[in-house]
Amino acid sequence: MGSLSMCRVVGTRTVQIFLPDGTDIAKIYIVDEEYGARQPRSMSVRAYLDAGMTGEEVVRHMLSVVSASLEQVAHLDTH
């Protein structure tokens, strides 16, 4: 498979999900234009892989979930 990485800009933040080749631990990186990089988070994706998802599907799903969460936080911060 090879390592996989996807990123998306959400408001003032850039989210990157990285899944190294041969592992079941994904890294979540978030960089904010205003405050800089945050401490990366690690998450086991074994359950997703065991359920039959490809590495690309896992990374795409995680990117979607993290992005949606950041959008909700940004929406709450404006109210």
ABEGO torsion letter per residue (X at the ends): XEBBBBBBBBEABBBBBBBBBGBABBBBBBBBAAAEBBBBBBBBAAAAAAAGBBAAAAAAAAAAAAAAAAAAAAAAAAX
